[in-house]
Amino acid sequence: MGALETGNEAEGEEKAGSRERFVGVLLGLSASKHHIRHHYRIPEANGCTGTVTPSSGVNVRSGPSTGYGIVTSVACGASVTVNGRNGDWFSVTANGKNGYIRGDLLSVPGKVNADGGLNVRSGPGTGYSRVSGLSNGASVTITSISNGWYKISGGWVSADFIVLSGSSSGGGGGGSTTGTITDSQMQRMGWSNYRLSDLNRCVGKFGITTSARLRHFISQCSHESACGVYTKELASGSAYEYRSDLGNIYAGDGPKYKGGGYIQLTGRANYQALANYLGDQNVMQGVNYVATNYPWTSAGFWWYRNNMNSLCDSGASVEQVTRRVNGGYNGLAERKNYYNRACGIF
């Protein structure tokens, strides 16, 4: 993430929150691919391993609260696969079943993902005093969650700037992958110009690293871009002129910020959100810059902001994923063909 999102003291964390609220209002909270849905920012796990800490073990519930039923139980010291976070609960796979465990009942590894480093505070919020700092890439162990903050040794850190990490154990059965995609895999999918460095940077940054996530992401991008042939929207973009829901408020914004990347990020506000997230304001040069430099990363950003990993983790069908990506079922047969091909590759 860009240094603007951290900064000194509370500045970066507070700016990040206000920027999220601004973008959400500007976009009308739409879920279509041309409008980023305003979600609470949820860092996804790379199929990492969490360890049960209570001596009595824990219950795994069907939803993120004690009001949901128990799907299985796990003993103290047992490993589970952590797939992501939902509020103050972790989404997990345990004993072959998917469910949720409260955040203070697991020990989970993570790494700082903030170019400018990250503040450690005495409590779960920017109103608490800064007690220390962590450099980008520093490893941490999460022992609790509270209102979007992780408790670690020495204090609390904003969960927005922590990526869950670590190798998955066999006991969890989460079907995780290394997150490193190869030339051979993309060629088997039918791609010839696939910009592997941006692709691997993308799947790592946005946690698209389990088989289910990769299959849906790669297959949808394969259809949307004709296997990488198109890195930007073919239409002129004039239809987007003065579209306030996209943040296009100046003459020329429509063509300048037409769909860019493999899932066609569209509109000034969406481009600005991507620029802020990456800490690269050159993104505001427009569609050509994004198409050249971030064809996969822009697609992954849309995927992340629309909570697609969680949809994939729920066992979603190609129809369900297509509906979220396309707003309908355009090209469904071809998307299914790509998905079936991806199932034999990822």
N, C-alpha and C positions, 0 to 999 in steps of 0.2 A: 504494500500500500504506500501511497505517497506520504511524504513528510508532513504535508499540510494537515493530515488527519491525526497527527499526534502532537507535535510541537512541544513547547515548554509548559509545564504545569497543566492546568485544565484546558488551555486554549484549544488544542487540537481536538480533544474529545468532545468539547462543547460545540465546536464548529462542525464536526462530523454530524452530530445530532441535528443541528439547525439546518444543515444542507440537505439531510435526508427529508426533513419535514417540508422544506421548500420544494424539492423535486417532486415529492408526493403530491403536494397541492397543485403544482404546475401541470402534472400529467393526468390529473383526474383519477388516479389510482386504477388505471386500466390494465388489464391482463394481456391484451393482445401484444404481438411482437413489436409493434410500433409504439407501445406505451409501457414503460417500466412500472410494474406494480409496486406500490410502496409497502414493503414488508419490514418487519423488524429484522435487522441484519443477523443472519444465522451462519456462523462459520461451520462448514461441513467437515466431517471427519474423513480421513483417508483410510477407512476400514481399520482404525486403530484399536488397540487392546486396552480395556479398562479392567481394573481389579476391584473386586468386592471387598469393602473394608469392615463392615460391622461383624462382630464375632458371631452373631446369630444368623448371618446371611441376609439376603434381601428377597423381596417379592418383585417379579417383573410384571408390570401391569399393561393392559391393552391400550391405555392412553396416559397422557402426562398429568395425572393427579391420582390421589388415593381413592377417588370416587369410581375409578375404572376397575374392572375385574382383574384377577390374578391369572396370568397365562402360564407362568412357571416360577420356580424358586431357584436361587443360586446360593451356594455355600460361601462362607468367608474364605477369601483368598482365591476364589475361582476367577477365571478370565472370561470376559464377554467382549463381543465386537461392538464398538461404539460407532454409530453411523451418522450422528449429528446431534443437535441440541434443539429442544423445544421448550422455551421458557426456562424454568429452573430444573428441567429434567433432561436426561440423555436418552436419545433413541438408540436402542441396542438390539443385538441378536444374541440370544442365549439359549442353549439347549435346542438349537434349530428353530427357535421361535422368535418372532419380532415383537418388541414391546418397549417399555420405558422404565427407567430406574432414576430415582431422585438423585440430583447432582451431588448431594453430600454423602451419598452411600457408595461412591466409586472414587478410585484414584485413577486419573486419566492423564496421559502425557500430551504435551502441547509445545508449540514453538511460537515465539514472537514473530509477527508478520507486519512490521512497521518500519519503513526505511529510516525514520528519524529516531527509532527507539521508542520505549514505552514507559510511562510513569507507573510506579507501584504506589498504591495509596493505602491509608490506614483502614479504610472501609470501602464498601461497594458503591462508590459514586464520586463525581468530581468535586463534591463539597467536602470530602475528606482530605486531610493533608497528605502531601507527597512524602513518602518515606525513603524511596530509592528509585532507581531506574534500571531498565533492562535494554540491552542492545538488540538490534534486529537479528533474528535467528537464534536467540537464546532459548534454551530448553527449560520448560517449567513442568511442574506436576500439579494438576488441578484437583482440589479436594472438596470443593463446594461451588455452588452457583447462587447468585442473588441478583435479580433484576438486571440481567445482562452483564454481570461482572463475575469473574472467576477468582476464587480464593486460592492462593499459592503460598509457598513458604515465604514469610515476610510481609504479606499484605494481600491486596486485591488489585487486579488488572482488568481493564475493559476487554470483554470477550470479543469485541469487534476486531481486535488486533492480535488474536491468538488463533492459530490453525492447529486443530487436533492432529496429532502425528504419532507414528510408531507402527511397528509391524503387527499384523493381526495374527493371533494364535489360531490353531486349528479348532480349538474348543468352541469358538464363537460361531463358526460356520457362516460368516458374513459374505463369502465369495469375493474377497477384495483382490485387487491387482496391484502391481507395483506403481501404476500410473505412468509408466514409460511406454509410449507407443512407438513402434518400429516402422521402418520403411516398408518392410514386407507386409505388415498388417494393412497399411494404407493402400498399397498397391493391390492387395487382394480385395480391398473394398472397391477398387476401380478408380482410385485417384492417381494422377501422375504429377501434379503440382500441388503439394500438400503442406508446405512450409512447416516442417516437422518441429523446428525449435519453438515457434509460436504455439503450436498445438500442445507440446509437452509442458510448456510454461503455463498454458491455459488450464489444462486438466489438473495440474498440481495446485495452481492458485485457487481454483474454484471447487476442489474436492471431487472432480469427476473421475473417480478412481476405482469404483467397483464395477463389476461386470454389467450390472443392470444400468448403471448411469452411463457408462461408455457406449453400450449398445444403442441406447436411445439417442444420446447426444450425437454420435458419429453418423448414425443413420438419418437423423433429421437434417443435419448439416449437409449430408450427401445429396439429399433431395433438393434442399433449398438452394444449393450452389451448383447443382449438376456435377458433383464430385470435384468441386474447386474451380470449375470453369469460370464461374461468376463470383467476383468478390464484392460486387456492389449491384444495386438495383439497376435494371435496364432502362426503366422509365426515366424521364428527365427530372422528375421531382417537382415540377411546377405545380402539381396538384396539392403539394404540401405548403404552398405559399400562405403565409399569415394564418397557419393552423395554430391557434393559441394553445390547444391541448398538447401540442408537441413542443411548445415554447418557441415557435417560429414567429418572431415579432418584427423582424426587419426584412426589407426587400432582398430577395436572393437567398433567404434562409432555406426555402424549399429545395432547390437544386443542390445547394451547398451541403445540406444535412439530410440528403435522401439516404435510402437504406445502404449501409456499409457493413462489410463483413459477411460471414456465412449465414447469419440469421438476421441480417439487415437491420441493424440498429438505426433508428430513424428519428430525426428532429433535434433541434438545437439543445433542448433541455436534456435529452438522453445523451447527446455527445458531451455536454458539460458535465453530467454526472460521471461519465466514463473518464473524462479528463481529470476530474477531481479524485476519483478513485485510484487512478494510476499515478497521479502526480505528474502528468504529462500534458501541459496545456497546448502542446502542438496538435492535440486531437481536434482542437477547435479550428484548425485549418480546413477541416471538413472531410467529406467522404473519401477523397483520394488518399489522404493520409491514413485514415483508418483501414481502408481496403489494402493498402500496401504494407502497413506495419502491424496491424492488429486484427487480421481477418478472423482468427480463432478467438483471441482474447475478447474481442467485442461480443462474439457469440456467447462465450462463457460468462461474460458479465450479465448479459440478458438472462441466461440460464440460471445464474446465481440469484439475481434479483427477483425472479419469478418463482423461486422455490422449487425448481425442477428436480433437484436431487431428492427431495423428500417425496415428490410424486413418484419418481422411479423406485424409491425404496419401498413404497407401498404396494409394489407389484403392478403398477399401471400398465395398461395395454397400449399398443401402438395407437389405437383410436384415441385414448385419453390424452396421450402425450401430444399427438397431432392437433387435437382440439385446442390445447393450451398454446402450442407454438403458432398455429395457423389461424386460429379463431374459427375454424371449420374443419373440413376433411379434404381439402384440395390435395390431389396427388396421393391419396391414401394407399392405393394399390402399390405404387412405386415405393412409398415409405415402408410398407410392409416387406417388400422384397429386399430393400436395403437392411432392414432390421434382421430379417432371417439370415442374411449374409453375415451381418455383424455377430450374430449369435455363434457362428462357427469360427469367429476370429478372436473375439474378446471374451 
